[in-house]
């Protein structure tokens, strides 16, 4: 009996390329997640009475728990937003995250904070679905890596 897989060298080559491509993608994703866990934290700025903040908070909590990423939460109005017990956003932090960057104070706001440099990168403003959050974080990490490599 003839082995069908070995009878088609083109199919074998295609399968080999697909496996290699998937392996590289998985390794790249693992490196991205490792980098995120080791070097970054989220800064979540919200308003306790904001319905968009209430909708986004559980999505952020699930994402942060799944990838083991710390979330520093700050409230514009001093209120709590379960599951986050954020402290009141100080005028200095308001200046740092919004005004000095030329950003409008829209909530919910999510930033990625480099633990070593304290550099904050805006991730998103407003609600997002889980896939949108994941996509945005991935794009941002690639951009940061490219920027860092260009400066080196």
N, C-alpha and C positions, 0 to 999 in steps of 0.2 A: 504494500500500500504506500502511496506517495504522500509525503508531507506537503500540504498545500502552502504553508507559510514559506518553506524553503524553495518552493517552485517559482516564487515571484520575487526576484531580487529587488525590483523597484518598490514593492510593497514593504519588504524588509527595511530598505533604506528610509522610506517615509516613516515607518514606525519608529525607527531608531532616532530620526530627527525630532519627531514629536515627543518622544520620551526625554531626550536631551533638553528640548525647549521647556518642557514642564518642570524638569528637575532644576534648571537654571532659574525659572520663575519662582519656584518654591524656595530656593536658597536665597534669592533676592528679597522675597517677602519676609523670610525669617530674619535676615540681617536688618531689614527695615524695622521690624517689631523689636528686635533686640536693642537697636539704636534708640528707638522711641522709649522703651522701658528704662534704659540706663541713663539717658541724657536729658529727658524732657518731662515736664508736667503740664497739665492743662490749667489755665486760668479761666474760670467761668464767671462772667459778670451778668447778674440778673436783677430783676425787680420782682419782689414777692407777689405783686398784684398782676403781673404780666401773663396773659394766657399763653402766649408763645413760649415764654420761659417754662411754664408748667408742662407744656407739651414736649419741649426739648429735654428737660431735666432727666426723665427716665431713659431716654436714648443715650445721653451722655453717660449716665451711671452705668448702663449695660456695657457700653463701649469701653469705658475706663476699667471696669471690673474684668471684662473679658481679656483685655490686654495688660492688666496690672499697671495702670498708669495713674499716678496721683492727680487729684483734682483740688486746686485751691479755689474756693468759691468766695465771691464777694457780692454783697447786695448793695444796690444803689440806694434803696430805701431802708436798709437795716433789717428787713424781714427775712424770715426763713423760707426756704423752698425745698420741701422734702424731695429727695433724701439729703440735700445739702444744707448745712448749718453755716452759711457764710457769714463772715464778719462784714461790717459796714465798709464800703469802699471809701478810702480816705481821699481827700483832695489831691494828695501827692500821687496816689495810684491812678486816680482819674486823669490827672495831667499826663502821667507816663503812658497809659494805655490808649487814651483817646486824643487829647489835645496836642501833645508833642508830635504825634504821628499824623495829625491832620485828619483823624477819623471822627465821624459823627458818633455821638453816644447812643447807639442803638443796642437794645437788648432783645433776646439773649446775645451775648458776645462771647466768643471763645477764642482764646489765644493759646499758642504753644510756647512755653517758656523753657529756654535752655538752662538747665540747672547749673552749668559751669559759668556761663557768660552773663546770665540774667537777660539775655536778648529775648524779646517777646515778638512773636510772629502772629499776625491775625490769621485765624483759621476760618471763621465764618461769623456772620451776623444774621440773626433771625433763626427760624426753625430749620431743621434739616432731618431728613430720613437717615437711618443707619448707613445705607450704602453711600449717601452723599457725604456724610461725615468721614467714612473710611476713605473714600476717593479723595476728598480734600486734604486729609492728613497725609496720604500717600504722595499726592502731588507736591505738597508743601515740603515734605522731607526730601524729595528728589531735588526740588529747587534749592533748598538749603545746602544739600550736598554738592550740587553743581556750583553754587556760589562760593562755597568753601574751597572747592578744588580749583576754581578759577583764580582765587586769591593766593593760593599756595605757590 
